Structure formats: C-alpha cells, structure tokens
Amino acid sequence: MNQGEKQKPALSRQEALDLIKKYLPQDHLIKHCLATEAIMRALALKLQSDEALWGLAGLLHDLDYNETKEHMDQHTLHTEKILTDMGVSQEVIDAIKGHNADNLGGKRKTIFEHALTAAECITGLIVATALVYPDKKITSVKPQSIIKRMKQKEFARNVNRDYIRECELIGIPLEEFVALSLAAMCTISDQLGL
C-alpha cells in the first residue's frame, strides 16, 4: 500500500473510543489519548498518510497503560494482543509498540512510529504550558511558549524532550511540529477541558 493510499480501519472511531473508556476510565488518560489522536490526524494530513489509521494509533496507543504502568517492559504488548484479536492492521499495532520501543528493547523504524512517539510526548508539554496560563486555556498558548518551556528541564520534567524531537526524523522542524500539535489540540479544547 502506498503512503497516501487509504485503508479501512478494522475498528470504527466509536469502537476505539469504547475500548479506551473500558481500559482507561481515568479522565486524564482519555484526554491524553484524544490529544494524541488529534495530533496524529494533523500529522497524517501533512505527510499525506492515512488520517484514520494514524488517528486510530493515537487514540489506542496507551490502551494497556493501567495494566502495565508498573512494568513498562510489557506496555503495548497487551494492546497488541487485544488489537490483533480485533483485526486491527499490523501497521497500527507496530506504531503503537514503536512508541514504547525503548522499553521493549527495540528501535523505531518508520515515520509512523516516530510520529506517534513525538505526538504522544508533546501532549504533556502543551497541557503543562496551558496550566501555567492565568485562564488555563490551550487556545491562549503560543507555540513560542512551548518551545521556551521545552528548554527548561525542570518544567514538566517527565516529558521526554528527545522523543518530541523525533519530529525532525520525519522531516518536520521542531517549531513547525509544536505549532501543528498546538493547533490540533486547540480543535478539541472543549473535549480536553482546556
């Protein structure tokens, strides 16, 4: 299948949302998955890839987090089994596993894998930046504020800046990636409560 060619996902978006709510009932985890989905859809459009598949990977990337958070060397492996049994494409499963490649002893190889890793990591930095604004609204945040805070190691210290910089491995400069990610999250600000 060519990069720009569309493939029908095995799961509808609603089925994926239902899965998320079943396995990740915590509001903050659902919001993280929604934010990652929004960024992945924007990246797919920019890179002329399959928006539905990339969105699905973003939405489901942390599906087994509650089960595996104490054992990150297992994170995404439970998701792999669930999604394989549901007929989800190997491409989506590989991207999901790829975002945890370091803990699984592997390496990210594809644009899809690097994109998901960068997208899911930047959500935390954007949310943390919004929360220091007086109105705590994501729509008030400027890309330069995120870039500035990215350089501050103590700010949102659990956010892996190297993973965010993987955007450059898919041909998108950091400043452009930050702006794209922020704009994508602003489109769902009401769902994120920010």
Residue frames as qw, qx, qy, qz and C-alpha x, y, z in Angstrom:
[[0.000, 0.888, 0.459, 0.000, 0.00, 0.00, 0.00],
 [0.388, 0.501, -0.026, 0.773, 1.31, 3.42, -0.95],
 [0.239, -0.132, -0.492, 0.827, 1.84, 6.01, 1.75],
 [0.268, 0.044, 0.019, -0.962, -1.08, 8.16, 0.62],
 [0.467, -0.171, -0.749, -0.437, -3.46, 5.25, 0.00],
 [0.538, -0.340, 0.315, -0.704, -6.39, 4.81, 2.37],
 [0.362, -0.015, -0.932, 0.032, -7.01, 1.58, 4.24],
 [0.597, -0.540, -0.242, -0.541, -10.25, 0.85, 6.10],
 [0.108, -0.418, 0.742, -0.513, -9.51, 0.51, 9.82],
 [0.372, -0.186, -0.909, -0.027, -10.78, -2.67, 11.45],
 [0.194, -0.550, -0.645, 0.494, -12.31, -0.54, 14.21],
 [0.057, 0.826, 0.313, 0.466, -14.51, 2.49, 13.86],
 [0.122, 0.468, -0.361, 0.797, -13.57, 5.56, 15.85],
 [0.641, -0.467, 0.064, -0.606, -16.53, 4.92, 18.15],
 [0.955, -0.136, -0.259, 0.037, -15.39, 1.33, 18.79],
 [0.579, 0.292, -0.389, 0.654, -11.91, 2.65, 19.59],
 [0.211, -0.511, 0.237, -0.799, -13.39, 5.23, 21.99],
 [0.849, -0.366, -0.098, -0.368, -15.42, 2.50, 23.67],
 [0.868, 0.050, -0.359, 0.338, -12.24, 0.45, 24.12],
 [0.259, 0.437, -0.349, 0.788, -10.44, 3.44, 25.61],
 [0.490, -0.493, 0.136, -0.706, -13.26, 4.04, 28.09],
 [0.942, -0.220, -0.219, -0.128, -13.23, 0.36, 29.05],
 [0.845, 0.025, -0.266, 0.463, -9.48, 0.06, 29.62],
 [0.360, 0.097, -0.208, 0.904, -8.61, 3.66, 30.57],
 [0.180, -0.770, -0.603, -0.106, -11.53, 5.04, 32.56],
 [0.372, -0.577, -0.176, 0.705, -9.45, 7.88, 34.06],
 [0.302, 0.911, 0.239, -0.144, -10.39, 11.22, 32.56],
 [0.102, -0.836, 0.401, 0.361, -6.80, 12.46, 32.21],
 [0.448, -0.181, 0.799, 0.357, -5.77, 9.32, 30.26],
 [0.475, 0.626, 0.615, 0.073, -8.74, 9.61, 27.92],
 [0.150, 0.961, 0.008, -0.232, -7.86, 13.25, 27.28],
 [0.308, -0.599, 0.616, 0.408, -4.22, 12.30, 26.60],
 [0.494, 0.157, 0.804, 0.291, -5.38, 9.75, 24.02],
 [0.357, 0.828, 0.430, -0.046, -7.76, 12.25, 22.39],
 [0.037, -0.907, 0.245, 0.342, -4.97, 14.84, 22.19],
 [0.399, -0.351, 0.747, 0.400, -2.60, 12.30, 20.66],
 [0.503, 0.474, 0.707, 0.148, -5.26, 11.30, 18.14],
 [0.242, 0.934, 0.177, -0.194, -5.79, 14.93, 17.11],
 [0.145, -0.768, 0.496, 0.380, -2.06, 15.47, 16.57],
 [0.478, -0.085, 0.820, 0.305, -1.69, 12.19, 14.66],
 [0.480, 0.683, 0.551, 0.023, -4.55, 13.13, 12.33],
 [0.130, 0.955, -0.098, -0.248, -2.90, 16.51, 11.66],
 [0.315, -0.559, 0.682, 0.352, 0.44, 14.82, 11.02],
 [0.569, 0.242, 0.764, 0.185, -1.18, 12.32, 8.64],
 [0.402, 0.864, 0.294, -0.081, -2.68, 15.17, 6.63],
 [0.046, -0.890, 0.356, 0.280, 0.65, 16.98, 6.50],
 [0.285, -0.443, 0.808, 0.264, 2.57, 13.85, 5.50],
 [0.637, 0.262, -0.410, -0.598, -0.13, 12.61, 3.09],
 [0.101, 0.086, -0.981, 0.139, -0.69, 9.47, 5.12],
 [0.401, -0.429, -0.742, -0.324, -3.86, 7.71, 6.21],
 [0.225, -0.459, 0.249, -0.823, -5.65, 10.00, 8.66],
 [0.831, -0.336, -0.118, -0.428, -7.98, 7.30, 10.01],
 [0.891, -0.010, -0.376, 0.254, -5.18, 4.82, 10.68],
 [0.366, 0.329, -0.395, 0.776, -2.88, 7.41, 12.23],
 [0.431, -0.468, 0.119, -0.763, -5.75, 8.71, 14.36],
 [0.909, -0.254, -0.261, -0.201, -6.57, 5.18, 15.49],
 [0.732, 0.108, -0.437, 0.511, -2.97, 4.60, 16.59],
 [0.048, 0.409, -0.299, 0.861, -3.02, 7.88, 18.51],
 [0.649, -0.413, -0.036, -0.638, -6.28, 7.04, 20.21],
 [0.956, -0.215, -0.160, -0.122, -5.27, 3.50, 21.21],
 [0.509, 0.573, -0.536, 0.354, -1.54, 3.91, 21.91],
 [0.063, -0.377, 0.696, -0.608, -1.87, 3.69, 25.71],
 [0.734, -0.237, -0.378, -0.511, -4.74, 1.19, 25.83],
 [0.837, -0.231, -0.476, 0.139, -2.95, -1.15, 28.26],
 [0.162, 0.604, -0.389, 0.676, -1.35, 1.59, 30.39],
 [0.629, -0.531, 0.228, -0.520, -3.33, 0.76, 33.54],
 [0.995, -0.087, -0.035, -0.020, -2.28, -2.89, 33.28],
 [0.847, 0.233, -0.102, 0.467, 1.37, -2.19, 32.52],
 [0.015, 0.931, -0.122, 0.343, 2.32, 1.11, 34.19],
 [0.616, -0.677, 0.401, -0.030, 4.38, -0.74, 36.82],
 [0.712, -0.121, 0.607, 0.331, 6.02, -2.91, 34.13],
 [0.350, 0.760, -0.146, -0.528, 6.85, -0.71, 31.17],
 [0.060, -0.359, 0.857, 0.364, 8.67, -3.61, 29.52],
 [0.259, 0.338, 0.905, 0.005, 5.15, -5.03, 28.98],
 [0.272, 0.632, 0.208, -0.695, 3.49, -1.77, 27.86],
 [0.478, 0.483, -0.364, -0.637, 1.83, -2.15, 24.44],
 [0.107, 0.162, -0.970, -0.150, 2.17, -5.95, 24.43],
 [0.258, 0.381, 0.801, -0.383, -1.29, -6.39, 25.97],
 [0.398, 0.620, 0.027, -0.676, -2.59, -3.84, 23.48],
 [0.203, 0.385, -0.769, -0.469, -1.04, -5.85, 20.67],
 [0.065, 0.136, 0.988, -0.039, -2.99, -8.95, 21.70],
 [0.303, 0.558, 0.540, -0.553, -6.29, -7.07, 22.09],
 [0.357, 0.653, -0.178, -0.644, -5.96, -5.31, 18.74],
 [0.092, 0.269, -0.889, -0.360, -4.70, -8.39, 16.87],
 [0.175, 0.288, 0.924, -0.178, -7.74, -10.31, 18.07],
 [0.319, 0.689, 0.378, -0.529, -9.93, -7.46, 16.78],
 [0.672, 0.495, 0.438, 0.333, -8.32, -7.49, 13.32],
 [0.001, -0.960, 0.088, 0.264, -6.53, -4.15, 13.59],
 [0.725, 0.637, -0.204, 0.163, -3.77, -3.74, 11.00],
 [0.836, -0.202, -0.116, 0.497, -0.22, -4.69, 11.87],
 [0.355, 0.514, 0.007, 0.781, 0.87, -1.21, 10.77],
 [0.394, -0.741, -0.024, -0.543, -1.17, 0.38, 13.58],
 [0.882, -0.462, -0.076, 0.063, -0.01, -2.22, 16.10],
 [0.761, 0.129, -0.080, 0.631, 3.63, -1.71, 15.13],
 [0.094, 0.648, -0.040, 0.755, 3.31, 2.06, 15.52],
 [0.638, -0.686, -0.030, -0.348, 1.76, 1.59, 18.96],
 [0.912, -0.278, -0.039, 0.299, 4.52, -0.81, 20.00],
 [0.590, 0.441, -0.039, 0.675, 7.07, 1.55, 18.45],
 [0.162, -0.817, 0.068, -0.549, 6.19, 4.37, 20.83],
 [0.711, -0.628, 0.282, -0.146, 7.47, 2.08, 23.63],
 [0.841, 0.421, -0.312, 0.138, 10.36, 0.59, 21.66],
 [0.129, 0.652, -0.587, 0.462, 13.00, 1.69, 24.19],
 [0.572, -0.353, 0.562, -0.483, 11.34, -0.32, 26.96],
 [0.948, 0.166, 0.168, -0.214, 10.76, -3.30, 24.68],
 [0.604, -0.398, 0.554, 0.413, 14.40, -3.46, 23.57],
 [0.608, 0.509, 0.508, 0.338, 13.60, -2.39, 20.02],
 [0.201, -0.280, 0.169, 0.923, 14.09, 0.62, 17.78],
 [0.461, 0.696, 0.321, -0.447, 11.63, 2.85, 15.98],
 [0.496, -0.026, 0.638, 0.588, 11.97, 2.35, 12.24],
 [0.227, 0.568, 0.637, 0.469, 9.09, 4.01, 10.44],
 [0.033, -0.331, -0.046, -0.942, 7.77, 7.52, 10.02],
 [0.608, -0.512, -0.421, -0.437, 4.53, 6.31, 11.63],
 [0.750, -0.371, -0.435, 0.332, 6.40, 5.10, 14.75],
 [0.387, 0.008, -0.176, 0.905, 8.45, 8.29, 15.12],
 [0.219, -0.434, -0.250, -0.838, 5.33, 10.41, 14.57],
 [0.671, -0.551, -0.447, -0.214, 3.36, 8.63, 17.29],
 [0.672, -0.263, -0.368, 0.587, 6.25, 8.91, 19.74],
 [0.197, 0.128, -0.038, 0.971, 6.66, 12.65, 19.17],
 [0.365, -0.464, -0.372, -0.716, 2.90, 13.28, 19.17],
 [0.688, -0.543, -0.480, -0.044, 2.10, 11.47, 22.40],
 [0.590, -0.225, -0.316, 0.708, 5.00, 13.13, 24.22],
 [0.119, 0.234, 0.049, 0.964, 4.25, 16.68, 23.22],
 [0.417, -0.632, -0.510, -0.409, 0.71, 16.48, 24.61],
 [0.630, -0.551, -0.399, 0.374, 2.08, 16.63, 28.16],
 [0.396, -0.119, -0.011, 0.911, 4.22, 19.68, 27.44],
 [0.111, -0.407, -0.385, -0.821, 1.33, 21.53, 25.81],
 [0.542, -0.650, -0.506, -0.166, -1.05, 20.75, 28.68],
 [0.604, -0.435, -0.291, 0.601, 1.55, 21.76, 31.28],
 [0.236, 0.091, 0.133, 0.958, 2.13, 25.03, 29.43],
 [0.291, -0.551, -0.466, -0.629, -1.61, 25.77, 29.28],
 [0.613, -0.600, -0.504, 0.100, -1.94, 25.14, 33.01],
 [0.470, -0.309, -0.200, 0.802, 0.54, 27.93, 33.89],
 [0.006, 0.365, 0.311, 0.878, -1.52, 30.48, 31.94],
 [0.232, -0.006, 0.454, -0.860, -3.95, 32.55, 34.05],
 [0.700, 0.115, -0.028, -0.704, -7.01, 31.28, 32.11],
 [0.495, -0.186, 0.849, -0.018, -5.64, 27.73, 31.78],
 [0.736, 0.559, 0.235, -0.299, -6.87, 27.68, 28.17],
 [0.709, -0.032, 0.515, 0.480, -4.95, 25.90, 25.46],
 [0.429, 0.757, 0.368, 0.329, -6.17, 28.47, 22.94],
 [0.161, -0.981, 0.095, 0.051, -4.19, 31.15, 24.83],
 [0.715, -0.412, 0.408, 0.389, -0.90, 29.25, 24.45],
 [0.438, 0.817, -0.293, -0.235, 1.57, 30.39, 21.81],
 [0.941, 0.226, -0.185, 0.171, 3.99, 27.97, 20.13],
 [0.350, 0.633, -0.438, 0.534, 6.98, 30.03, 21.36],
 [0.541, -0.568, 0.378, -0.492, 5.87, 29.49, 24.97],
 [0.991, -0.067, 0.093, -0.073, 6.04, 25.74, 24.43],
 [0.731, 0.494, -0.267, 0.389, 9.47, 25.98, 22.79],
 [0.040, -0.703, 0.421, -0.572, 10.71, 28.14, 25.69],
 [0.725, -0.434, 0.364, -0.393, 9.42, 25.71, 28.30],
 [0.971, 0.192, -0.132, 0.047, 10.84, 22.77, 26.40],
 [0.498, 0.567, -0.429, 0.495, 14.29, 24.20, 27.16],
 [0.355, -0.570, 0.450, -0.589, 13.51, 24.39, 30.90],
 [0.428, 0.128, -0.894, 0.035, 14.46, 20.95, 32.24],
 [0.051, 0.096, 0.777, -0.620, 12.53, 21.37, 35.47],
 [0.541, 0.213, 0.069, -0.811, 9.31, 22.28, 33.68],
 [0.915, 0.176, 0.000, -0.363, 7.16, 19.17, 33.05],
 [0.141, -0.644, 0.748, 0.076, 10.27, 17.14, 33.83],
 [0.662, 0.022, 0.746, -0.073, 8.60, 13.81, 32.99],
 [0.683, 0.695, 0.110, -0.197, 8.17, 14.87, 29.35],
 [0.730, -0.170, 0.433, 0.501, 10.93, 13.35, 27.23],
 [0.202, 0.813, -0.139, -0.529, 12.23, 16.16, 25.04],
 [0.146, -0.358, 0.806, 0.448, 14.26, 13.76, 22.89],
 [0.337, 0.374, 0.862, 0.051, 11.08, 11.91, 21.94],
 [0.284, 0.831, 0.278, -0.389, 9.45, 15.20, 20.94],
 [0.019, 0.716, -0.465, -0.521, 12.47, 15.99, 18.77],
 [0.474, 0.055, 0.839, 0.262, 11.82, 12.79, 16.80],
 [0.461, 0.777, 0.312, -0.292, 9.56, 15.06, 14.73],
 [0.103, 0.785, -0.455, -0.407, 12.77, 16.04, 12.95],
 [0.338, -0.190, 0.894, 0.224, 13.27, 12.40, 11.92],
 [0.434, 0.534, 0.724, 0.039, 10.02, 12.63, 9.96],
 [0.365, 0.340, 0.362, 0.787, 11.08, 15.85, 8.26],
 [0.190, -0.861, -0.338, -0.328, 9.21, 18.36, 10.42],
 [0.290, 0.396, -0.412, 0.768, 11.30, 21.03, 12.20],
 [0.257, -0.307, -0.745, 0.534, 10.59, 21.37, 15.92],
 [0.142, 0.233, 0.174, -0.946, 8.97, 24.83, 15.66],
 [0.481, 0.028, -0.502, -0.719, 6.60, 23.62, 12.94],
 [0.463, -0.186, -0.867, 0.016, 5.78, 20.45, 14.89],
 [0.106, -0.279, -0.604, 0.739, 4.98, 22.44, 18.03],
 [0.312, 0.195, -0.054, -0.928, 2.69, 24.78, 16.08],
 [0.521, -0.023, -0.699, -0.489, 0.94, 21.88, 14.31],
 [0.384, -0.215, -0.857, 0.267, 0.47, 19.97, 17.58],
 [0.032, 0.268, 0.439, -0.857, -0.87, 23.01, 19.43],
 [0.419, 0.130, -0.277, -0.855, -3.29, 23.82, 16.59],
 [0.503, -0.101, -0.819, -0.257, -4.52, 20.20, 16.53],
 [0.277, -0.293, -0.779, 0.480, -5.15, 20.18, 20.27],
 [0.161, 0.192, 0.171, -0.953, -6.93, 23.55, 20.07],
 [0.455, -0.056, -0.567, -0.685, -9.50, 21.96, 17.73],
 [0.641, -0.357, -0.673, -0.097, -10.59, 19.70, 20.61],
 [0.087, 0.322, -0.489, 0.806, -10.03, 22.13, 23.50],
 [0.641, -0.315, 0.052, -0.698, -13.59, 21.60, 24.72],
 [0.928, -0.078, -0.353, -0.086, -13.05, 17.83, 24.97],
 [0.616, 0.189, -0.502, 0.577, -9.74, 18.42, 26.77],
 [0.447, -0.802, -0.378, 0.117, -11.33, 20.87, 29.21],
 [0.515, -0.386, 0.055, 0.763, -8.58, 23.38, 28.48]]
